[in-house]
Amino acid sequence: EDQVTQSPEALRLQEGESSSLNCSYTVSGLRGLFWYRQDPGKGPEFLFTLYSAGEEKEKERLKATLTKKESFLHITAPKPEDSATYLCAVNGGSQGNLIFGKGTKLSVKP
Amino acid sequence: ETGVTQSPTHLIKTRGQQVTLRCSSQSGHNTVSWYQQALGQGPQFIFQYYREEENGRGNFPPRFSGLQFPNYSSELNVNALELDDSALYLCASSSSGRLPDTQYFGPGTRLTVL
């Protein structure tokens, strides 16, 4: 069964304290891995798409990487406005749906 | 470019009632997917529509049904509401029925079933 596991469930950082979020997945034939940011009560906001192992993408303080078994979202020198839940999703089945993890809730304190 | 929009924003219903949620896809997108997100959980796939046809369905009962219109907007209908249907309902649009196009989400509809 296709599955996505994110860790940690929650992460508290001080402003400027860099860290990484993990997304491990089991899927039959990965077609794409997606990272989203979600603020409370709002819809997920697209961040990155990764298609193959070794691929990396960057946007401001965020960098996403992909291996054959997991993806990391690296946050460099985070600011309080980076506080949100970060969702990882994979697309790997015959249907066009995304399979999501439960997310990592990030809090950045000034 | 107009993003994905959903209506209504919030909705309160009682058990046994029926509800219709609406979604307008992003300009240029012809595929709409619906997800249910319970509190503290990741979104769960309900179904997807591509060019007005159902293009995949998750593990949801038949009382969850949908439509896609010629302008690619979509409706999600839920009959015989149950307390567990209380959730954030998300609509996402993408540019084609081919995989793996990025899905862009709307703001969601918060449904509360009493």
Interface residues (C-beta under 8 A of the other chain):
Chain A: V4 R31 G32 F34 Y36 G41 K42 G43 P44 E45 F46 T49 Y51 L87 A89 N91 S94 Q95 G96 N97 L98 I99 F100 G101 K102 G103
Chain B: V4 Q6 T31 S33 Y35 G40 Q41 G42 P43 Q44 F45 Q48 Y50 N55 G56 R57 G58 L88 L90 A92 S94 G97 L99 P100 D101 T102 Q103 Y104 F105 G106 P107 G108 R110
